[in-house]
């Protein structure tokens, strides 16, 4: 009799636990409904267009490097020294170590209103505004950028040091501040910047943003400082399997 009561009690406990678990799951699903995609048709088309453009850009990059490898292989068989020099020059150009000339625009940052009128002194443009502008330019396919005559590359750091904006170790505390941009399609980047609302962000800090007409020939100097490479070391011949 006791065994029967014990078994009934155990069964009742299990059923109660299962029932309670089901209620908890149902309550959770009510409290946290499934997140649905609320984008309309136009937003979906825009997202699809961006993804397709990204895919095209990646395919273009793959073709470019495939061509470099093919050219290197051909030249290496004929003249290894020329192949190495060509490859080194290509790498230097991509790293921003050489002077470049092409079509582009010039953006000039200056004070919007006179300091005496506002009663406050404008020391420099904030690092956040500059980085936001550079990210926007890159999204418009900017190929080469120079700020105040100094080349901006992938390892460049823009930050605030003791209240002063610096690009690497160079101070950006003089107005007007000139930014040169070289792009394959200068008209595109010019039109995009004119349609942008970035100038409103600069206006909040009492700064104006002026975009020049597209220039058919613009020259940007190569990066002058030493590029420091971290966490890399020459490969030992034994490690390379030779």
ZIDA-V642345 format. One record per run of one state. SS is the DSSP state (H for helix, E for strand, - for the rest). FROM is the first residue (numbers start at 0). LEN is the number of residues. Records with the same first field share a line. If there is no record, write none. Layout:
# ZIDA-V642345
SS->FROM-LEN ; FROM-LEN
This chain:
# ZIDA-V642345
-->0-1 ; 31-9 ; 78-1 ; 95-4 ; 111-3 ; 118-8 ; 139-2 ; 147-2 ; 152-5 ; 161-2 ; 167-2 ; 171-5 ; 183-2 ; 195-2 ; 204-2 ; 211-3 ; 220-22
H->1-30 ; 40-38 ; 79-16 ; 114-4 ; 126-13 ; 185-10 ; 197-7
E->99-12 ; 141-6 ; 149-3 ; 157-4 ; 163-4 ; 169-2 ; 176-7 ; 206-5 ; 214-6
